[in-house]
């Protein structure tokens, strides 16, 4: 691997860093203040739309999509340092650049598996940032980390599919700009191949029978910036058969294709969150005095900061290696590395954020600093896109298999 960024990456990094300093960081407080005055906390503050317009003007838009027809045409290795930068302000920067989950994964699915009508109707407005979307897979009544367990039923009735089921923690669904769900359910629940029982169907939010029933909290937070995490009921919802993505029975394979990039994007942004935490730790350490000397001179604080720096450098190298492998041998060839970063990155970043909270004392758990919310977000990623234990199980099996 060549550790130097290429010319295009360096150019985009410089533009993005300037965009963060000039527009995003100052907007964090503004967005919070505007949100308190909105009719609904799920509405989008005006400053977010202003950020989106400026990002588009500067060409900092859809950076995550490697297909030049739809996005910036960057490789995973080129995108990694850019996603890290946006991770420093995860509540604003990904949305401002149209690189926020779950829209990113949904756009990838539509670009790769959608037909021309589906791309025209849903992908194009998503690419333009005109609407938001949600991915409805997780269910409260089964262990959804094993996608073969899902129970939502998708039954064909003539030229329509009838969808019945209950989903929860459906990210983005509380946002009124969320206009389309990608719903994963079973079209062939009795099929012999348990990985060919599932399909994905496009369900417009305003379809009769779709009920966004409540907002789900995450460690007591309601994630207003990303449109919340909702419980959604599909009560005999009817959509045309043409809303099927790909083919019947292809849902599991599409989900796997979606999750690879999604997992590494999360890890890229997590490194940015850790860098923000280290910066806040250092600023706090040099500005506060306890027991007669600055916190920066306390040995335990120095250890926390040193350990955090070492850990971040290790994680960054592992994430960059994974991105390089995805570019060179494909997602399947990088499967072990994707699992490794998904295990290591959230776990390590949670620890760094925990130390940053501790260093800030009462302020660390307050709304006056971003640390508590960052901690909740990072800790959640030890569950999202597959809990740690699932990745550990799969990775261990690959290791052991070499010796059988």
KARAUR-V300966 format. One record per pair of residues at least 4 apart in sequence whose ideal C-beta (glycine too) atoms are under 6 Angstrom apart, sorted by the first residue. I is the first residue (numbers start at 0). GAP is how many residues later the second one is. Records with the same first field share a line. If there is no record, write none. Layout:
I = GAP, GAP
This chain:
0 = 323
4 = 4, 5
8 = 69
11 = 4, 70
12 = 68
14 = 43
15 = 44, 66, 69
17 = 4
18 = 4, 41
19 = 4
22 = 28, 31
23 = 65, 68, 69
26 = 4, 20, 24, 65
29 = 17
30 = 14, 16
33 = 11, 13
34 = 10, 189
37 = 5
40 = 183
41 = 132, 133, 186
43 = 4
50 = 45
51 = 44, 77
54 = 5, 6, 41, 42
55 = 5
59 = 37
60 = 37
61 = 9, 10, 36
62 = 9, 16, 19, 36
63 = 15, 35, 40
64 = 5, 6
66 = 4, 44
67 = 5
69 = 41, 57
73 = 4, 5
74 = 252
75 = 247, 250, 251
76 = 246, 247, 250
78 = 4
79 = 188, 240, 243
82 = 182, 185, 186
83 = 184, 187, 188
84 = 187
85 = 7, 8
86 = 182, 185, 186
87 = 184, 188
88 = 4
89 = 179
90 = 134
91 = 4
93 = 5, 6
94 = 5
97 = 31
98 = 5
101 = 4, 32, 33, 69, 70
102 = 4, 23, 30
104 = 153, 157
105 = 27, 29, 76
106 = 4, 19
108 = 4, 149
109 = 4, 9, 13
112 = 132, 133, 141
113 = 4, 5
117 = 4
118 = 4
119 = 4
121 = 58
124 = 5, 6
130 = 46, 48
131 = 40, 43, 45, 46, 95
132 = 47
133 = 36, 38, 39, 44, 47
134 = 47
135 = 31, 34, 45, 47
136 = 47
137 = 6, 31
138 = 5, 11, 28
139 = 28
141 = 7, 9
142 = 6
144 = 241, 242, 245
146 = 105, 108
147 = 46
151 = 13, 33
152 = 11, 32
153 = 7, 9, 31, 33, 45, 47
154 = 7
155 = 5
156 = 5
158 = 82
159 = 78
160 = 40, 78
161 = 74, 76
162 = 71, 74
163 = 70, 72
164 = 20, 69
165 = 67
166 = 65
167 = 48, 63
168 = 47, 60
169 = 60, 62
170 = 58
171 = 6, 55
172 = 5, 39, 57, 59
173 = 41, 53, 54, 56
174 = 52
177 = 49
178 = 26
179 = 24
180 = 22
181 = 18
182 = 18, 20
183 = 14, 16, 67
185 = 11, 12
186 = 12, 61
187 = 9
188 = 8
190 = 5, 6
194 = 57
195 = 53
197 = 53, 54
198 = 49, 52
199 = 45, 51, 54
200 = 42, 43
201 = 41
202 = 4, 36
206 = 30
208 = 26, 27, 28
209 = 27
210 = 22
211 = 18, 20
212 = 18, 20
213 = 17
214 = 7, 13, 15
215 = 13, 15
216 = 5
217 = 158, 162
218 = 157
220 = 155
222 = 5
238 = 4
245 = 4, 8
249 = 4
258 = 4, 126
259 = 71, 78
261 = 123
262 = 75, 79, 122
263 = 58
265 = 115
266 = 52, 74, 78
269 = 75, 79
270 = 44, 45
272 = 76, 101
273 = 38, 75, 78
276 = 75, 76, 79
277 = 30
279 = 76
280 = 24, 75, 78
283 = 4, 75, 76
284 = 10, 11, 16
285 = 10
287 = 7
288 = 5
289 = 5
292 = 4
294 = 6
302 = 4
303 = 51
307 = 44
310 = 37
314 = 30, 33
317 = 23
318 = 22
321 = 12, 15, 16, 19
324 = 4, 9, 12
325 = 5, 8
328 = 4
333 = 4
335 = 62
338 = 52, 56
340 = 4
341 = 49
342 = 45, 48
343 = 4
345 = 32, 35, 36
348 = 29
349 = 28, 29
352 = 21, 22, 25
355 = 15
356 = 7, 14
359 = 4, 9
362 = 5, 6
363 = 7
364 = 7
369 = 4
379 = 4
381 = 6
382 = 4
385 = 4, 5
387 = 4
390 = 4
